[in-house]
Amino acid sequence: MKPKHLLASIGTLLTLLGSAQAIADITLGIFPRRPVAATHKAFKPLREHLEKQLGEPVRLVVPKDFKAFWDGVEKKQFDLVHYNQYHYIKSHKELGYEVIVANEEFGNKQIAGALTVRKDSGIKTVADLKGKTILFGGGKKAMGSYIAPTAILKTAGLNEGKDYTVKFAKNPPSAVIGVYNNAAAAAGSGNVVVRINAVTKKINADDIVILAESDQFTQLPWAVKSDMPPAKVKKIQDVMVGLKANTEGQEILKAAKVTGFYPVSDSDFAKVRELTKFAVGEEY
């Protein structure tokens, strides 16, 4: 092959490789806290805004369930990922993910786990749940709806399997709705779940009461892979935190069902680590 043809071929190859990489320069993974279709709709404006501000493609991925989501985290398929607090501390220790921002929801930067019951259930204290079935939202990796509520139960002297029966709903809203429909005596969920649209559209939330709440901890985090360039990390953080500053950004926040994003660091998750160790014996 003549030199000029060789150079042309190399140039073409490099162009094709560059184009392939640009197809999805940033993969944004969102955990299935809410139904998949609703989650896509909620975060589409944020995806588009990040793409515009970063000047590169951003692909939104919402796995069908928590198992599929965690598989994606473990395989490091997500460059930027939104998940729960337990997901973060585990992925930070084992996979090197670094937190950059957390949600502000209903104006609060903190959240707590909760046990909710029907108002007419006759259950007045956590101790009254002895011998009952508790429906937790999402699975054993759910911080607000399994780990933190388990800490509440353990503090009251109730132990899983011995003092109460565990069942799982697909997600936290489904757990609360299930208790409303008498599928269990209590639901494990974040303390804000009874206020979100996915719940209030399907039940009369006034018939549900919070029986007890855990200690508060940092709201839901967003983290990046350890190999993301620092300049890009800072840009993403600045873009997300800055959404509150203008009308367009506030509309993006509204779509995502949050009131803002704020900067956080790994040290902000000390309480999460404490609750996790107490409730399930895992140290991160």
C-alpha positions in Angstrom: 0.0 0.0 0.0 1.3 3.4 -0.9 2.2 5.7 2.0 -0.5 8.3 1.2 -3.1 5.5 1.0 -1.9 4.1 4.3 -2.1 7.5 6.0 -5.6 7.9 4.5 -6.7 4.5 5.8 -5.3 5.3 9.3 -7.1 8.6 9.3 -10.4 6.9 8.3 -9.9 4.3 11.1 -9.2 7.0 13.7 -12.3 8.9 12.6 -14.5 5.8 12.9 -13.1 5.0 16.3 -13.7 8.5 17.4 -17.2 8.4 16.1 -17.9 5.1 17.9 -16.7 6.5 21.2 -18.8 9.6 20.8 -22.0 7.6 20.4 -22.3 7.6 24.2 -19.5 9.5 25.8 -21.4 9.6 29.1 -23.8 6.9 30.2 -26.2 8.2 32.9 -27.6 5.4 35.0 -30.7 5.9 37.2 -31.9 3.4 39.8 -35.5 2.2 39.5 -36.8 4.1 42.5 -40.0 4.7 40.5 -41.5 2.9 37.5 -39.1 2.8 34.5 -41.2 4.9 32.1 -41.8 7.5 34.7 -38.1 7.7 35.5 -37.2 8.1 31.8 -39.6 11.0 31.6 -38.4 12.6 34.8 -34.7 12.6 33.9 -34.9 13.3 30.1 -34.7 17.1 30.6 -31.6 16.7 32.8 -30.0 14.4 30.3 -30.6 16.9 27.5 -29.3 19.8 29.6 -26.1 17.9 30.6 -25.5 17.0 27.0 -25.8 20.6 25.9 -23.6 22.0 28.7 -21.0 19.3 28.4 -20.9 19.3 24.6 -21.0 15.5 24.3 -23.6 12.8 24.1 -25.3 11.6 27.3 -27.2 8.4 27.2 -29.9 7.7 29.8 -30.2 4.1 31.1 -32.9 3.0 33.6 -32.7 -0.7 34.3 -35.9 -2.7 34.8 -35.3 -3.6 38.4 -32.8 -3.2 41.3 -31.0 -6.5 40.4 -30.4 -5.3 36.8 -29.4 -1.9 38.0 -26.8 -3.2 40.5 -25.4 -5.5 37.8 -24.7 -2.4 35.7 -23.0 -0.7 38.7 -20.8 -3.7 39.3 -19.8 -3.8 35.6 -19.1 -0.1 35.7 -21.5 0.6 32.9 -22.5 4.0 34.2 -20.2 7.0 34.1 -22.6 9.1 36.2 -25.0 7.2 38.4 -27.9 8.1 40.7 -28.7 5.6 43.4 -29.3 5.2 47.1 -26.9 5.8 49.9 -26.1 2.1 50.5 -25.4 1.7 46.8 -22.9 4.5 47.1 -20.9 3.4 50.2 -20.7 -0.1 48.8 -19.7 1.0 45.3 -17.2 3.6 46.7 -15.3 0.9 48.7 -15.5 -1.9 46.2 -15.6 -0.1 42.8 -14.1 3.3 43.4 -17.2 5.5 42.6 -16.9 9.0 44.0 -20.0 11.0 45.1 -20.4 14.6 43.7 -23.9 15.8 44.6 -27.0 14.7 46.5 -30.7 15.4 46.0 -32.6 18.1 47.9 -36.3 16.9 48.1 -39.2 18.9 49.4 -36.6 21.4 50.4 -34.7 18.9 52.6 -31.1 17.8 52.2 -31.6 14.9 54.7 -33.9 11.9 54.6 -34.9 9.1 57.1 -36.1 5.6 56.8 -39.7 5.1 58.1 -42.2 2.4 59.1 -45.7 3.3 58.0 -49.0 1.7 58.9 -52.7 2.2 58.2 -54.2 4.7 60.6 -56.9 2.2 61.5 -54.5 -0.7 62.1 -54.4 -0.4 65.9 -50.6 -0.4 65.8 -49.3 2.4 68.0 -45.6 1.5 68.6 -42.8 -0.4 66.9 -43.1 -3.1 69.5 -46.7 -3.8 68.2 -45.2 -5.1 65.0 -43.9 -8.3 66.8 -45.4 -11.3 64.9 -46.5 -9.1 62.0 -45.5 -9.1 58.3 -43.5 -6.0 57.1 -43.4 -5.1 53.4 -40.1 -3.4 52.5 -39.6 -1.5 49.2 -37.0 -2.7 46.7 -34.9 -5.3 48.4 -32.1 -5.7 50.9 -29.9 -3.0 49.2 -32.6 -0.4 49.7 -31.2 2.1 52.2 -34.3 4.2 53.1 -36.8 1.4 52.8 -35.0 -1.7 54.2 -31.7 -0.9 56.0 -32.9 2.2 57.9 -36.3 0.7 58.8 -34.5 -2.5 60.0 -32.4 -0.3 62.3 -35.7 1.1 63.7 -36.9 -2.4 64.4 -33.6 -3.6 65.8 -33.5 -0.6 68.2 -36.9 -1.7 69.5 -35.6 -5.2 70.1 -37.2 -6.8 67.1 -35.1 -9.1 64.9 -35.8 -10.2 61.3 -37.1 -13.8 61.0 -37.6 -14.2 64.7 -39.9 -11.4 65.6 -41.4 -10.4 62.2 -41.8 -11.7 58.7 -40.1 -9.9 55.8 -41.6 -9.5 52.4 -40.5 -7.2 49.5 -42.4 -5.0 47.1 -40.9 -3.9 43.8 -40.2 -0.4 45.1 -40.9 1.9 48.1 -44.2 3.3 46.7 -45.5 -0.2 46.1 -44.7 -1.1 49.7 -46.8 1.8 51.0 -49.6 1.1 48.6 -49.5 -2.6 49.6 -49.9 -1.7 53.3 -52.8 0.6 52.4 -54.4 -2.5 50.6 -53.7 -4.7 53.7 -51.0 -6.8 52.1 -48.9 -6.3 55.3 -49.0 -4.7 58.7 -46.3 -2.1 58.0 -44.2 -0.8 55.1 -40.5 0.0 55.2 -39.8 3.1 53.1 -38.2 6.5 53.1 -40.1 9.1 55.1 -41.0 11.1 52.0 -42.5 8.3 50.1 -46.0 8.8 51.4 -45.9 12.3 49.9 -44.8 11.4 46.3 -47.2 11.4 43.4 -46.7 7.7 42.7 -48.4 7.1 46.0 -50.9 9.9 46.4 -52.4 9.3 43.0 -53.3 5.7 44.0 -54.3 5.9 47.6 -55.7 8.3 50.2 -52.5 9.1 51.9 -54.4 10.5 55.0 -55.2 6.9 55.8 -51.4 6.1 56.2 -49.3 7.3 59.2 -45.6 7.1 59.9 -45.1 4.9 63.0 -41.4 5.7 63.4 -38.4 7.2 61.7 -34.7 6.4 61.8 -31.9 8.9 62.3 -31.6 11.3 59.4 -28.9 10.9 56.8 -27.8 12.5 53.5 -30.3 12.5 50.7 -29.9 10.3 47.5 -26.5 10.7 45.9 -25.0 11.0 42.5 -21.5 9.6 41.8 -19.0 9.2 39.0 -16.6 6.5 38.0 -13.1 6.9 39.4 -11.5 7.3 36.0 -13.6 10.3 35.0 -11.3 13.4 34.4 -11.5 15.9 37.3 -12.4 18.8 35.0 -15.4 16.8 33.7 -16.4 15.9 37.2 -16.3 19.5 38.3 -18.3 20.6 35.2 -21.1 18.0 35.9 -21.2 19.1 39.6 -21.4 22.8 38.7 -24.1 22.2 36.1 -26.3 20.2 38.5 -25.8 22.5 41.5 -26.5 25.6 39.3 -29.9 24.4 38.1 -31.6 26.4 40.9 -30.3 29.7 39.6 -32.6 30.1 36.6 -36.1 29.3 35.4 -35.0 26.7 32.9 -33.0 24.9 35.5 -35.9 25.0 37.9 -38.1 23.3 35.3 -35.5 20.5 35.0 -35.5 20.1 38.7 -39.3 20.0 38.8 -39.3 17.3 36.1 -36.8 15.2 38.2 -39.1 15.6 41.2 -36.4 17.3 43.3 -36.0 20.9 44.6 -32.3 21.0 44.0 -28.9 19.3 44.0 -26.1 20.2 46.4 -22.4 19.3 46.6 -21.4 16.5 48.9 -18.3 14.4 49.7 -17.7 10.9 51.0 -17.5 12.2 54.6 -21.2 13.2 54.4 -22.1 9.5 54.4 -20.8 8.7 57.9 -24.4 8.2 59.3 -25.2 5.9 56.4 -22.2 3.7 57.3 -23.3 3.7 61.0 -26.9 2.7 60.2 -25.7 0.0 57.8 -23.3 -1.5 60.3 -25.9 -1.6 63.0 -28.8 -2.9 60.9 -27.1 -5.5 58.7 -23.6 -5.8 60.0 -21.8 -4.6 56.9 -18.9 -2.2 57.1 -18.0 0.2 54.3 
